[in-house]
Amino acid sequence: MTTMRPAFDRELEELQQDILKMGSMVEQQIYNAVESLVKKDEKLARKVIEDDNIVDKMQHLIEDKCVKLIATQHPLAKDLRVIFTGVKIATDLERMSDNAVDIAKTTIRLLDQQYIKPLIDIPRMAQLTREMVRNALDAYINQDVKAAQRVCDTDDAIDKLYSQIFRELLVIMIEDPRTISQVTQLLFVSRFLERIADHATNLGEWIIYVVTGEKKELNN
């Protein structure tokens, strides 16, 4: 890496720490959103919704720091990629937060309903997505291409779970049309989790770009 001024080094490190903090909060939001759904916990669901404002502020802070770094330090080559990628990662994290909020809102809509089936695969799907986010952030800090690739590969397991949930819920709906409303809501939840996994895959792609300078489409 090109030798940088100590101040620039520190600012890049602060940027990485800000992204880690934002990622950690989003990961917790994903957990809380699905936990609120499983346990019908309205208070926890509303916390997820409220925390979205904090995540939004974190995104804006990261974007402002990136703009300042570009304007004041005039970075070149890999340093510029690191800053540019910081903006992209923050954007994907913010969208994950939005999806977690969507799940929390579904919790509130379904509070008074008895579930048509035990929620087993949706929590499994959520656990995998959270692991993807966590592993992507680790790969980002370590600039580990192989770890980033593994994050992208995990998306296949998410897609399989999503297809399984879709088929099972579709059968329930066909057998009992009275379940259509709740089936639709649960399908939305699984779709939101699938989107979170897609954004985590984006993180993996951006990490590979930072290290190699090549932007590869790994989310098929």
C-alpha positions as CSV (number, residue, x, y, z in Angstrom):
1,M,0.0,0.0,0.0
2,T,1.1,3.5,-0.7
3,T,2.7,5.3,2.3
4,M,0.2,7.7,3.7
5,R,0.4,10.6,6.2
6,P,-0.2,9.5,9.8
7,A,-3.3,11.6,10.0
8,F,-4.8,10.0,6.9
9,D,-4.0,6.6,8.3
10,R,-5.9,7.4,11.5
11,E,-8.9,8.7,9.6
12,L,-9.1,5.6,7.4
13,E,-8.9,3.5,10.6
14,E,-11.7,5.6,12.1
15,L,-13.8,5.1,9.0
16,Q,-13.4,1.3,9.3
17,Q,-14.4,1.4,12.9
18,D,-17.5,3.5,12.1
19,I,-18.5,0.8,9.5
20,L,-17.9,-1.9,12.0
21,K,-20.2,-0.2,14.6
22,M,-22.9,0.3,11.9
23,G,-22.6,-3.3,10.8
24,S,-22.8,-4.5,14.4
25,M,-25.9,-2.5,15.0
26,V,-27.6,-3.8,11.8
27,E,-26.7,-7.4,12.7
28,Q,-28.4,-6.8,16.1
29,Q,-31.4,-5.3,14.3
30,I,-31.8,-8.4,12.1
31,Y,-31.7,-10.6,15.2
32,N,-34.1,-8.5,17.1
33,A,-36.6,-8.3,14.2
34,V,-36.8,-12.0,13.8
35,E,-36.8,-12.6,17.6
36,S,-39.7,-10.2,17.9
37,L,-41.6,-12.1,15.3
38,V,-41.0,-15.5,16.9
39,K,-41.9,-14.3,20.4
40,K,-44.6,-11.8,19.3
41,D,-42.6,-9.1,21.2
42,E,-44.1,-5.7,20.2
43,K,-41.6,-3.8,22.4
44,L,-38.6,-5.4,20.7
45,A,-40.2,-4.8,17.2
46,R,-40.6,-1.1,18.0
47,K,-37.0,-0.9,19.1
48,V,-35.9,-2.2,15.7
49,I,-38.0,0.5,14.1
50,E,-36.6,3.2,16.3
51,D,-33.0,2.0,15.8
52,D,-33.3,2.7,12.1
53,N,-32.9,6.4,12.8
54,I,-29.5,5.7,14.5
55,V,-28.4,3.6,11.5
56,D,-29.4,6.3,9.1
57,K,-27.3,8.8,11.1
58,M,-24.4,6.4,11.0
59,Q,-24.6,6.2,7.3
60,H,-24.6,9.9,6.9
61,L,-21.6,10.2,9.2
62,I,-19.7,7.7,7.1
63,E,-20.6,9.4,3.9
64,D,-19.5,12.8,5.2
65,K,-16.2,11.3,6.4
66,C,-15.6,9.8,3.0
67,V,-16.3,13.0,1.2
68,K,-14.0,14.9,3.6
69,L,-11.2,12.4,3.0
70,I,-11.5,12.7,-0.8
71,A,-11.7,16.5,-0.7
72,T,-8.8,17.1,1.8
73,Q,-6.4,14.2,1.2
74,H,-6.7,13.5,-2.6
75,P,-6.2,9.8,-2.2
76,L,-5.1,7.7,-5.2
77,A,-5.4,4.0,-6.3
78,K,-6.2,1.6,-3.5
79,D,-6.8,4.3,-0.8
80,L,-9.5,5.8,-3.1
81,R,-11.1,2.4,-3.5
82,V,-11.2,1.9,0.3
83,I,-13.0,5.3,0.7
84,F,-15.4,4.7,-2.2
85,T,-16.2,1.2,-0.9
86,G,-16.9,2.6,2.6
87,V,-19.8,4.6,1.1
88,K,-21.1,1.5,-0.8
89,I,-20.9,-0.7,2.3
90,A,-22.7,1.9,4.4
91,T,-25.4,2.0,1.8
92,D,-25.9,-1.8,1.8
93,L,-26.0,-1.8,5.6
94,E,-28.6,0.9,5.7
95,R,-30.8,-1.1,3.3
96,M,-30.4,-4.2,5.5
97,S,-31.6,-2.0,8.4
98,D,-34.7,-1.1,6.3
99,N,-35.4,-4.8,5.7
100,A,-35.1,-5.5,9.4
101,V,-37.6,-2.7,10.0
102,D,-40.0,-4.3,7.5
103,I,-39.8,-7.6,9.4
104,A,-40.5,-5.7,12.7
105,K,-43.5,-4.1,11.2
106,T,-44.7,-7.5,10.1
107,T,-44.4,-8.6,13.8
108,I,-46.8,-5.8,14.8
109,R,-49.2,-6.7,12.1
110,L,-49.3,-10.4,13.2
111,L,-49.4,-9.8,17.0
112,D,-53.0,-10.9,17.4
113,Q,-52.8,-13.9,15.1
114,Q,-51.9,-17.5,15.9
115,Y,-49.2,-18.7,13.5
116,I,-50.2,-21.2,10.9
117,K,-47.0,-23.2,11.5
118,P,-44.1,-23.1,13.9
119,L,-41.5,-20.6,12.8
120,I,-38.4,-22.7,12.3
121,D,-36.9,-22.0,8.9
122,I,-37.3,-18.3,9.1
123,P,-35.1,-18.1,12.2
124,R,-32.6,-20.4,10.5
125,M,-32.5,-18.1,7.5
126,A,-32.0,-15.1,9.8
127,Q,-29.1,-16.8,11.6
128,L,-27.4,-17.4,8.2
129,T,-27.9,-13.9,7.1
130,R,-26.5,-12.5,10.3
131,E,-23.4,-14.8,9.9
132,M,-23.0,-13.4,6.4
133,V,-23.0,-9.9,7.7
134,R,-20.6,-10.6,10.5
135,N,-18.2,-12.6,8.2
136,A,-18.3,-9.8,5.6
137,L,-17.3,-7.2,8.1
138,D,-14.5,-9.4,9.3
139,A,-13.3,-9.9,5.7
140,Y,-13.5,-6.1,5.2
141,I,-11.3,-5.4,8.2
142,N,-8.8,-8.1,7.2
143,Q,-9.1,-7.4,3.5
144,D,-9.5,-11.2,3.0
145,V,-10.6,-12.1,-0.5
146,K,-11.2,-15.7,0.3
147,A,-13.4,-14.9,3.3
148,A,-15.3,-12.4,1.1
149,Q,-15.8,-15.1,-1.5
150,R,-17.2,-17.5,1.2
151,V,-19.7,-14.9,2.2
152,C,-21.0,-14.8,-1.3
153,D,-21.1,-18.6,-1.5
154,T,-23.3,-18.7,1.6
155,D,-26.0,-16.9,-0.4
156,D,-26.8,-20.1,-2.2
157,A,-27.9,-21.7,1.1
158,I,-30.1,-18.7,1.8
159,D,-31.7,-19.0,-1.6
160,K,-32.5,-22.7,-1.0
161,L,-34.1,-21.9,2.3
162,Y,-36.1,-19.2,0.8
163,S,-37.4,-21.6,-1.9
164,Q,-38.2,-24.2,0.7
165,I,-40.2,-21.7,2.8
166,F,-42.0,-20.4,-0.3
167,R,-43.1,-23.9,-1.3
168,E,-44.2,-24.9,2.2
169,L,-46.3,-21.7,2.7
170,L,-47.8,-22.0,-0.8
171,V,-49.0,-25.5,0.0
172,I,-50.6,-24.2,3.3
173,M,-52.3,-21.4,1.4
174,I,-53.7,-23.7,-1.3
175,E,-55.0,-26.2,1.3
176,D,-56.6,-23.4,3.4
177,P,-57.4,-20.1,1.6
178,R,-58.1,-18.5,5.0
179,T,-54.4,-18.4,5.6
180,I,-53.7,-16.2,2.6
181,S,-53.2,-13.0,4.6
182,Q,-50.7,-14.5,7.1
183,V,-48.9,-16.6,4.4
184,T,-48.4,-13.4,2.4
185,Q,-46.8,-11.7,5.5
186,L,-44.5,-14.6,6.2
187,L,-43.5,-14.8,2.6
188,F,-42.6,-11.1,2.8
189,V,-40.4,-11.8,5.9
190,S,-38.5,-14.6,4.1
191,R,-38.1,-12.3,1.1
192,F,-36.7,-9.5,3.3
193,L,-34.2,-11.9,4.7
194,E,-33.2,-13.0,1.2
195,R,-32.7,-9.4,0.3
196,I,-30.5,-8.9,3.4
197,A,-28.4,-11.8,2.2
198,D,-28.1,-10.2,-1.2
199,H,-26.8,-7.0,0.4
200,A,-24.3,-9.1,2.4
201,T,-23.2,-10.6,-0.9
202,N,-22.7,-7.0,-2.2
203,L,-20.4,-6.4,0.8
204,G,-18.3,-9.4,-0.3
205,E,-18.1,-8.1,-3.8
206,W,-17.0,-4.7,-2.6
207,I,-14.3,-6.2,-0.4
208,I,-12.9,-8.1,-3.3
209,Y,-12.9,-4.9,-5.3
210,V,-10.9,-3.1,-2.6
211,V,-8.2,-5.7,-2.6
212,T,-8.0,-6.6,-6.3
213,G,-9.4,-3.6,-8.1
214,E,-11.8,-5.9,-9.9
215,K,-15.6,-5.6,-9.6
216,K,-17.1,-9.1,-10.0
217,E,-20.8,-9.9,-10.0
218,L,-21.1,-12.8,-7.5
219,N,-24.8,-12.6,-6.8
220,N,-26.6,-14.7,-9.4
